[in-house]
């Protein structure tokens, strides 16, 4: 299916990536994420036949069906009924259920054998023969399986896996204490904790506790998988002698799997971060990040200490693979004072405004901007309900943009929440995750979004019960948060030649855009109560609030 925006000329390239993105309700719900993240450690993801000895979790089984042409499941003791139900629920033609007594097992030669804790009641010679015929064997010691036993039987590498049960979200070679310690969020004994190690906590802090062992009959010495080494080599990057650790956050399917690549045994922090999409329809996001990092590098934005640099990129098994340089820093949310005048948050806001000032270029005319925002408005109307008065107010703001003179367009990060920011040892901000980058983006949107996330942090630290109460206190009541933001916005408008009376329509349309993005994370029943739709309504209904009037330059 062609994505909205594809196959037609976009308005002057304005918000080109955004307009090519589909927005649909409930397509990126929390917890509905692909399984079998450990497959990213395999030499290849191009599989013909997968053999499952024991019943894996349904998320794992679904991923294996996506990767392979055929998935043969041999249930373990007591798993037959559950296996029949699981395969029926999947409804995937690739999945085939065989019993331990089925003669067809003799002909199974697998690219990958997956051994789970509940073993099938196969005679030991048959079990060993099936493993011996498999090109690669993965054993998950979720139950009583000992990783050492499987490693010895298959010539494999012992794996450290986390969490202690369920889907694997982190993995490394069992003997690689440095990488295991990194993934746990603490440094090797005696080495202390580096900021980058602490930064990993934001990826895994919601992961259930516990660890377990497993084995993989490749990954010798914890080396990066062959397909990653080949993509890197094609770009002139030699990963020989490197080791790797896997982190695959579980919140949303849109989040990437990450391989942290250490350059040699003496390295105390990763040299590269390799991002991989979990589903092919998300490739465009990661490809856009690659283009963004190249664009920023070529424009002289940042340096190796404050921005990831593109290292290598490619595609494997229909999934995008992007390697970037690793950047050291502590999460802003771990370092912030949570005060209105937090200097680290102030530095982040200033960096985003500087990015706009360094990249600002006039649009061909306000018509291009109005057309792009009109496209978003049409999609917003198809998803959200507004009261008639709210619709009229929004129409008036869009009309104001259409009647304006040339509007400066800027490099736009696209998702600069405080969770996407590290702070270097010398206090400089590092913005990560450039998948939503726009070369011709909206002025102020980045700064407003970042300021909103800081306002929520400040409000919650002061006792606000939710994000909207924090916004009420910090923005509508014209406190120090809004005072600082309004001053920064006024100076920025003067610097890039943006008409001050366009601040209000840009403020409101920023939340219209965020509401569209949020729709994928909401069920139909929660849609109209979404945070950003509520923020848009608040901006329309409370435009005379002292804080907003100050931001708009009215008072």
N, C-alpha and C positions, 0 to 999 in steps of 0.2 A: 504494500500500500504506500502510495506517495505521501510523504509528510507534508503538512500544511506549509505553504511557502515554497515548496519545491516545484520546479517546472514552470515557474513564472518569474518575471523580472521583479526583483525586490526594489523598493523605493530608494534609489540612489545608494544602495548598499547600507543604508541606515539600519542598525540592529539586525544585520544580516543573519547571524547565527541564531538569534532569538526568534526571528520570524520563520526560520526553517525548522524550529522545534515544535513538535506536537505537544499540546497541553490537554490532558484527559484526566478525569476524576479516578482516583484509586489505582493508578498504574504503578505507583512506587510506594506501596504501604510498608510501614515499618515491620520488620520481621520476616517479610516475604522475600527471602534472599536465596540465591542459588546455593546448593550444597557442594560437597566434595571439593572444597578449596584446595586441598592437598594435591589435586591433579595438576595444579600449576607447577609443581615440582617434577613432573614427569618429563622425560626427554622430548616427548612430542604429545600434542593433544589430538593428533589425527589418528583415530583408533577405528579398527574394523570390528573386532570382537572383544567384549569385556565379559569376564567370568566372575560372578559374585558367589563366593563360598560362604554362605550365611546371608541373612537378609540385612542389607544396609538401610539406613534411614531413607525416607521417601524423598527428601531434598537431594541426597546423594544420588539416589536412583534416577531421579529426573535429570540431573546433570549428566550422568553417565549415558543416558539415552540420547541427550543432545549431542554428545561427543562421538558416540559410536554408532555403527551401522546395526550392530546386534549386541544385546545385553542378555546373557544367560544367568538366571538366578537359581541357585540350588539352596533351598532354605535349610537352616540348621534345625537341630532337634527342637520340636515344639513350635516351629515357626511356619508350618505349612499353611495354616488357615490365615495367618496374618499376611503371608506372602501372596496368597491368592487375592486378598482384598487390596493390598498395596498395588499390585500389578493392574488390577481392574480399575482402581481409582486413577492411575496414571493414564490409562488409555493410550499408551504409546506402542506403535507396532514394533519398535525395536526390542521391547522387553519380552523375554521368553522364560517361562517357568518350567524347570525340570526337577524331577525328584532325584534323590541320591541313587536310586536303583535304575535310572533310565540309561539304556544302552547308548543313547546318542551322546552321552558325555565323553565316550571314547574318541569321538571325532572332533572335540572342541580344542582348538588351538587359539589361545587368546593373546591379544596384544597386551592386555592388562588383566591380572587376576586380583580381585579384592577379597581379602580374608577378614571377616568380622569376628566378634567374640563368640557368637553362637555357631559352632562348627557343624556342618552337615555330617550325618552319620555315614561317612564314606570309609571304606577300608583304607588303611594308611597307605598302601601302595598306590591305590587309585588317586588319593589326595595328593601324594607326592608327584605322581605322574602329571596330573593336571597343572601343578605349579611349575614343574620342570618344562612343560611345553609353553608356558606363558613367557612372553618377552619381558614383562615387568610385573613384579608382585608388590602390592601394598597390603600390609597387615596392620590392622588397628586393634590395639590391645585394650579395647573398651571394657571387655569383660575379663575372662581368665587367661587370655592369650598372652604369653610372655614374648616381648619384642626380641629378646636374645635368641629364643628358640626359632622364631621365624627368620631372623637375620641369618642364623647359622644354616637353616634349611635352604634358603634362597640366595645366599651369598650377598645379602643386602646390607644396607646401612641402617643402624638403629636411629629412630626418630624421637625427638622430644615433641610432644603434641599438647596443645591446650585448646579448650578447657578440659576438665577431667572426664566429661561425658558429652554426648551429643556431637554436633557438627564440629569438625576441626576448624579453628579460627587462627591458630598460630602453629608454626612448625619450623624445625631446624634439625640438623644432624645432632644426634644425642650427645656425641662427644665434643661438640663445638660449644664449649662453655661460654665463650665470649658472645656469640650470637644469641644463645639461649638467655643469657643474662640481659642482653639488650632488649629482647622481646618481653622479658619479665618487667622491664622498666628500671632495672638497676644495673650498675656497672659490675665488671669482674671484681672479685675480692681484692681490695687494696687499691683499686683504680679510681674510686669515687664515682660520682654520678655526673655524667655530662648533660648539658641542656638538651641535646638531641635525644638521648635516652629518655629523659623525662617527657619529651614531646610525644613519644610513642604512646604514652598513657592515654592520650586523648583518643587513640584508635581502639584501645582495648579495655578501657575502664569499666565498660558495662559487660564484659565477658564474664560468664560464670567462673567461679574460682576452681582451681584444681588443675592437675596436669596428668598426662598419661604417656605411655610409651607405645611405639609402633615400629615398623620397619618398611623400608623401600629398597628394592633390589637394584637401585641405581643411586644417583646422588653421591657418588664416591667422594668422600672428604667434604661433603656439604657443598659441592660446586654448583654454580647456577645451571639450570637445565639447558640441554643442548640447543633448543630452539631460541632461547634468549642469547646464548653465546654466538649463535650464527647471525642473528639480527645485529648484535653489537659489532661483530667482526666486519660485517658489510659496511658499517659506518666508520671503521678504523679503530674501534675500541676493543682491546684484547682483555677478556675476562679470565684468562688462564691464571690459576692460582687463587682465584677469588672464592669466597664462601657466601652463602645466602641464607636468609631467614624470611619466612612467609608471614604476613599479617593480612587477614581477610576480615575486616569489620563486618558485623552481622546486621546492622540496623536496616540498611536499604540496599536493594538490588543495584541501584545506580552507583553505589560506592565501589571503587575499584579494589581488586586484590593488589597487594603491594609486595614486591620482593626487595628487601634491603640487601645490597651487595657490598661486602667488605673486601677491600683491596689488599689481600695478604694477611698473614697471621698477626702482624704487629699493629694493624689498624685498630684504633679504639672507637671509631664511628664509621658508619657506612660512607662509601664514596659515591654510590649511585642509588637512586630509588627507581625501581622499575614498576610502572603501573600497567595493569592489564584489565581490560573489560571482562565482565562475566558473561555478557550476552552481546551478540553481534550488533543488535539494533542500537546499542549504546556507543558504538565505535566513534561516531561523529563527535561526541563530547571530548573524547580523549585526543582525537586528531586535532580538534580545535585548540586544546591545551598546547600541543606541540607547536602549532602555528603561532599561538600567542607568545610562547617563550622565545621563539625565533624572532618574532616581531619586536619584542621588548629588548632583546639582545642587540638587534640591528639598529634600534633607535637609541642605544646607549643608556637605556633605563636600568638602574641598579647595577650591582656587581655580583661576583660569585658568592659573596658573603650575605647578600640580601635578596637574591632571587635565584631559584633553580635555573640552570642552563640546559638547553636541549642537548642530549648526548647521542641517542640513537632511537630509531623508530621503525616499526614494521608491522606486519600482520601475520598471525599464525592461526591456522584452523578457524579462520573467519573472525578472529578476535584481535583487536588493536593492542599493540605493545609499544610503550613509550618509556625510554630511559632518560632520566634527568639527573643532574648533579644533586647530591644531598646538601642541605643547608642546616647548619647547627643553630639552635635557638630553643628557648623555653616557651611553652604556650603563653600567649598573652593573658588568657583567662586564669593561668596559675600565678602570674606575676602582677596583675592589676591590683591597685589599691581599692578598686570599686568605689572610688570617690569621684565626684563630678570633674575635678581637676586632675585626674590621674595623668601623669606626664607620658606614660606609655601609650595610653589611648589617644592622647593629644598628638603624639608623634605618628600614630597610625592614620588619624584623620588628615594630618598635614601631608603625609606621603601620598594619599589618594588625591588630594587637591593638587599637589605638585604634579602628579601623573597627568591630571587633566590639563594643567597649565602648559606642560611640556609638549603635549600632543594635540592641543586644541587646533582645529581647522574649521573654517566656515563650511556649512552645508551649502549645497547648490541653492537652497531656498527653504523657507519654513514648510513649503508644501511637501518636501520629502519627509521631514520629521512628522508632520501631521498625518501623512499617509501611513507611516510605520505605526504610529500610535493608534490610528484609526483601525488598523488591522488587529492590534491587540485588543482594542475596545470591542470589536466585533466578537472576538473569541471570548472575552470576558462576559459579554452579554449572553453568550450561548451556555455559559456555565453558572453564573451567579445571578442572583435576583437583587435589584436595587429598587427602592421606592421611587415613584415618579419625580419627586423633588430632588432626589439624589441624582437621578439620570439627567435632569435639566442642568444641575450644577456641574456635573461632569462634562456635559456637552459644551457648556459655556467655557470651561477651561480649555478644552480641545480647540474650540473656535479661537481662543486667544492665541494659541500656538500657531494656528493656521494663518492668522493675521499678522504675525510678527515678521520682522526682517530676518536675514540670515541668522541661523542658530549655530553656534560653535559645537562641533562634535568632537568627542575625546576618546582616547583609549579607556575602555571600561573593563574592570576586572570581572564584574558580573555576579560575584558571590562573596563579597568581602566582609562576612560576619566575623566577629572576634574569634570564633572557633577556627578560622582559617588563617590565623596570624601567629607567628612566632616572634620572639624578641631576642635579638643577638645579645652577646655578653656586654656590648657597649650601648645597649638600649635602642638599637635600630629595629624597626618593624620588618618582618619578612612575610609577605603575602603568598600563600600557597594556593593550589587548586585553581588553575586558570581555565577550567573547562568552559566557562560561560563567557569568555573574553569577547569583547566587541572592538574591532578596529575603529568603527564609526559609531560609538555609543553615545548614550545620553549624558549630558553634563549633570553633575550633582547626584545622580542616582547612587553611585558608589559611596559617596560621602554620607548621604542620608541613611543608607542601609547600615553602614558601619556605625554611625552615630546612634541609630535605633538600638542595635545590639548592645552598645555600651550603656545606653540609657536603661535598658532592661537589667543589665548587670548591677548598675548603681541602685536602681529601684528595689531589686530583690534584696540586696545587701542592707537596704534601709527598712526592710520589712514589708514591701509590696507583696500582695498575695499572688499576683499573676502579672504577666507581661503588660496587659492593657492598663492595669493600675499604675505600673511603673511609668508608662507613657503619659498618663494623665498627670502624674506628679512632676515628672521631669520636663515635659514639653508644654503642655497646655497651661501650666501655672507660671510659666516664664521664670523659672529658677536659673541657677548658674549653668546648668547643662544647656538650656536653650540660648542663654546669653552668649556662651562661647561658640556654639554652633552658628548662631545668627551672624556674629562678627566674622567668623571664618567664611561663611557663605557670601557675605557682602564683599569682602576683599577678593574672593575668588571670581565673583561676577565681574568686578572691575578689571581683574587681570585677564580674563578671556573674552571680554566684550559681550557678556550675556546680559540681556535686559533683566532688570531686577523684578519686573512684573511677571516674568516667566517662572520665578521660583515656586509660586503656588501650583501652577499646572504641572511642573516637574515633580514637586513633592507628591501630589495626588497620584499622578500616573506611575510613579515609582511603586506605590503600593498596589496599584492595579496589576502591574507586571508581576510583583511578588505573589499576589493572590493566584495568578495563573500558574505560576511554578508550584505553589503550595497545593494546588488542586490534586496533583498526583499523589500526595501524601495523605489525603483525606478520603474517608468513605463518604458515600452520598449522604448519609445521615448527619455527618459532621461538617459538610461542605460549607453551608451558609454561616456557620459559627467559626470559620477559620480565622486565624489571627490577622492575616493581611487584608482580608475582606473587611474585617471589623475596623482595622486601622484606616482603610480608605473611607469607610462610612464616617468614622470619627472626624477625619480631615474635612469631609464635606459638610458635616453637621455643625462642627465647632470651629469653623474658619475664623470666627471673631474672637476666639480665645486669645488672651494676651500673649502667650508664648508663640503661637502661630503667626499672629500679626507682627510680632517682632521679627520672626524668621522671614516673612514676606516683605519686610521693609516698610510696612504701613505705619508702625509706631516706633 
